[in-house]
Amino acid sequence: MERVKKALFVLMTCLLVAILLFLVFFVIDYQKRSADLFDAIDRNDAISVRRILSDTMFPRCIANSHRHAWPWMLFPAVIGRNDTALTEACFSGQEEIIYTLLEFGADINKPEPLMGETPLMCILKPKNRNRFTVAADFLSRGADPSKQSYTDNVFSMAVMPLNPADEAEIRESVAFLQLLISYGSAPDCPEYRQSYTGSLLGIAAEFNNWGVIEYLLDENLFSVDDVSEEGMTALMLAARNNSVEAARALLAHGANMALKSKEGFTALDYAEQAGNEEIVSLLKRAMPSS
C-alpha cells in the first residue's frame, strides 16, 4: 500500500511538473509570437501574419492577442492604448491582414480595453478609404453595432466623412447608416447623445455630412431644431465649424435661426465669432425680411 502511495505521489508530481512546463512554454511562445505578429502588422506584412498564425499550436489565442501582453495588460493606465491585433489592423485599414486574422479566429467584437473601441469602430475611422464596405461585411459576420467606446459609437463614427466635398463618400455614409438601422440599431438612442453636440444630427452638422442630415430629417428621425444639453442646435454647430453644406441642408428643412444656446448665442453669432464669412453670408440671406 505504501508503495502505491509513493507511486501515485511521484506520478502526480511528474504530472504537475509537466503542466507547469507546458504553461511556461505556452507563455513564452505566446509572448514571442504575439510580438512577431504586431511587428508584422506594423510593417503591413500580410504574408508574415499568415505564417505566424499558421505555425503556432494556438492560432486563435495569437490572433486575439494584445500589443502589450501579460502582465503589462493588467496596468492600462501605465501602457496606454493596448490594441488587439484586429483593432490595430482595422485602425490602419489593412484589409488583407484583417481577413487573415478573422480566418484564424480573431474575435470581431473584442474591444481595445483602454478606450473600448471595437474592430467595427476602428475600421470606420475616416482615414480608411474602403471603410464602409469592410464595415458592412463585419455586420454580416456578426459585429455588434450597439457596442460603444468611452467616447464614441458606431453611428457617430459612420457620419464622419474624410472629405465632405466627396459626394460618393457622403452617399456611402448614408447607405451604411440605413444598413445599421436595418440591423435594428436606433440612431436616436439616448445613450448615444453627447452633452455638446447632442444627437447624431448635431455630429453630422459638425462634420458637414449634409447627406446624413438630409436622410435623418427626411425620415423624421430627428427634429431639425434638436437641442443638446448645452443648448446647441445642429445649425449652431454647422455655423461654428463652417459646415456650409450642412447649414444649407438644415435651413432647407426649416432650422430656426433665432434659437439661442445656453451661452446666449445664435447660429449667426457663432459663425461671426469663428470668422466663417461664407456661413455668415448664408445665414443673413436666409433671414426673414422685416
PEVEN-V798558 format. One record per backbone hydrogen bond with DSSP energy under -0.5 kcal/mol. NH is the residue of the N-H (numbers start at 0). CO is the residue of the C=O. E is the energy in kcal/mol with one decimal. If there is no record, write none. Layout:
nh = (NH & NH)
co = (CO & CO)
e = (E & E)
//
This chain:
nh = (4 & 5 & 6 & 7 & 8 & 9 & 10 & 11 & 12 & 13 & 14 & 15 & 16 & 17 & 18 & 19 & 20 & 21 & 22 & 23 & 24 & 25 & 26 & 27 & 28 & 29 & 30 & 31 & 32 & 33 & 34 & 35 & 36 & 37 & 38 & 39 & 40 & 41 & 42 & 43 & 44 & 45 & 48 & 49 & 50 & 51 & 52 & 53 & 54 & 61 & 62 & 63 & 64 & 66 & 68 & 71 & 72 & 73 & 74 & 77 & 78 & 79 & 84 & 87 & 88 & 89 & 90 & 91 & 92 & 93 & 94 & 97 & 98 & 99 & 100 & 101 & 102 & 103 & 104 & 105 & 107 & 109 & 110 & 111 & 112 & 115 & 121 & 122 & 123 & 124 & 127 & 128 & 130 & 133 & 134 & 135 & 136 & 137 & 138 & 139 & 140 & 141 & 142 & 144 & 146 & 148 & 149 & 153 & 156 & 157 & 158 & 159 & 160 & 165 & 166 & 169 & 170 & 171 & 172 & 173 & 174 & 175 & 176 & 177 & 178 & 179 & 180 & 181 & 182 & 182 & 183 & 184 & 186 & 188 & 191 & 192 & 193 & 197 & 198 & 202 & 203 & 204 & 205 & 206 & 207 & 208 & 209 & 212 & 213 & 214 & 215 & 216 & 217 & 218 & 219 & 220 & 221 & 225 & 227 & 229 & 230 & 236 & 237 & 238 & 239 & 240 & 241 & 242 & 243 & 246 & 247 & 248 & 249 & 250 & 251 & 252 & 253 & 254 & 256 & 258 & 260 & 261 & 263 & 266 & 269 & 270 & 271 & 272 & 273 & 274 & 274 & 275 & 276 & 279 & 280 & 281 & 282 & 283 & 284 & 285 & 286 & 286)
co = (0 & 1 & 2 & 3 & 4 & 5 & 6 & 7 & 8 & 9 & 10 & 11 & 12 & 13 & 14 & 15 & 16 & 17 & 18 & 19 & 20 & 21 & 22 & 23 & 24 & 25 & 26 & 27 & 28 & 29 & 30 & 31 & 32 & 33 & 34 & 35 & 36 & 37 & 38 & 40 & 39 & 43 & 44 & 45 & 46 & 47 & 48 & 49 & 50 & 57 & 58 & 59 & 61 & 82 & 66 & 68 & 68 & 70 & 71 & 74 & 74 & 75 & 64 & 83 & 84 & 85 & 86 & 87 & 89 & 88 & 92 & 93 & 94 & 95 & 96 & 97 & 98 & 99 & 101 & 100 & 105 & 106 & 108 & 116 & 81 & 111 & 117 & 118 & 119 & 121 & 124 & 126 & 127 & 129 & 130 & 131 & 132 & 133 & 134 & 135 & 136 & 138 & 137 & 142 & 143 & 151 & 114 & 146 & 152 & 153 & 154 & 156 & 158 & 162 & 164 & 165 & 166 & 167 & 168 & 169 & 170 & 171 & 172 & 173 & 174 & 175 & 176 & 177 & 178 & 179 & 180 & 179 & 184 & 185 & 188 & 189 & 197 & 193 & 196 & 198 & 199 & 200 & 201 & 202 & 204 & 203 & 207 & 208 & 209 & 210 & 211 & 212 & 213 & 214 & 216 & 215 & 215 & 222 & 231 & 194 & 227 & 232 & 233 & 234 & 235 & 236 & 238 & 237 & 241 & 242 & 243 & 244 & 245 & 246 & 247 & 248 & 250 & 249 & 254 & 255 & 264 & 229 & 260 & 256 & 265 & 266 & 267 & 268 & 269 & 270 & 271 & 270 & 274 & 275 & 276 & 277 & 278 & 279 & 280 & 281 & 282 & 283)
e = (-2.1 & -2.2 & -2.6 & -2.6 & -2.4 & -2.6 & -2.6 & -2.9 & -2.5 & -2.7 & -2.3 & -2.5 & -2.6 & -2.5 & -2.3 & -2.5 & -2.6 & -2.3 & -2.5 & -2.5 & -2.6 & -2.9 & -2.7 & -2.5 & -2.8 & -3.0 & -2.7 & -2.2 & -2.7 & -2.6 & -2.1 & -2.6 & -2.4 & -2.2 & -2.0 & -2.1 & -2.3 & -2.6 & -1.3 & -1.3 & -2.9 & -1.0 & -1.8 & -2.1 & -2.2 & -2.8 & -2.0 & -2.1 & -1.8 & -2.0 & -2.7 & -1.2 & -1.6 & -2.5 & -0.8 & -1.2 & -0.8 & -1.8 & -2.3 & -1.4 & -1.9 & -2.1 & -1.7 & -2.3 & -2.1 & -2.7 & -2.6 & -1.4 & -1.0 & -2.5 & -1.4 & -2.5 & -2.3 & -1.5 & -2.6 & -2.0 & -1.8 & -1.5 & -1.5 & -2.5 & -0.6 & -1.2 & -0.5 & -2.7 & -0.6 & -2.2 & -2.4 & -2.4 & -0.9 & -1.4 & -2.2 & -0.9 & -1.5 & -1.9 & -2.7 & -2.2 & -1.7 & -2.3 & -2.0 & -1.7 & -1.2 & -1.4 & -2.6 & -0.8 & -1.0 & -2.4 & -2.7 & -0.6 & -2.0 & -2.0 & -1.2 & -1.0 & -1.0 & -2.3 & -1.1 & -2.0 & -2.5 & -1.9 & -2.2 & -1.8 & -2.4 & -2.4 & -2.0 & -2.3 & -1.9 & -2.6 & -2.1 & -2.0 & -1.1 & -0.7 & -1.8 & -1.8 & -0.6 & -1.6 & -2.0 & -1.3 & -2.4 & -1.6 & -0.5 & -1.6 & -2.5 & -2.0 & -2.4 & -2.0 & -1.2 & -3.0 & -1.5 & -1.8 & -2.5 & -2.2 & -3.0 & -2.2 & -2.7 & -2.1 & -1.2 & -2.8 & -0.9 & -1.9 & -2.0 & -1.5 & -2.0 & -2.0 & -2.4 & -2.4 & -2.5 & -1.7 & -0.8 & -2.8 & -1.5 & -2.4 & -2.4 & -2.2 & -2.3 & -2.7 & -2.4 & -0.9 & -1.8 & -2.0 & -0.7 & -0.7 & -2.4 & -1.8 & -1.7 & -0.6 & -2.0 & -2.1 & -2.5 & -2.7 & -1.9 & -0.6 & -0.7 & -2.5 & -1.5 & -2.5 & -2.7 & -2.2 & -2.9 & -2.4 & -2.1 & -1.3 & -0.7 & -0.7)
//
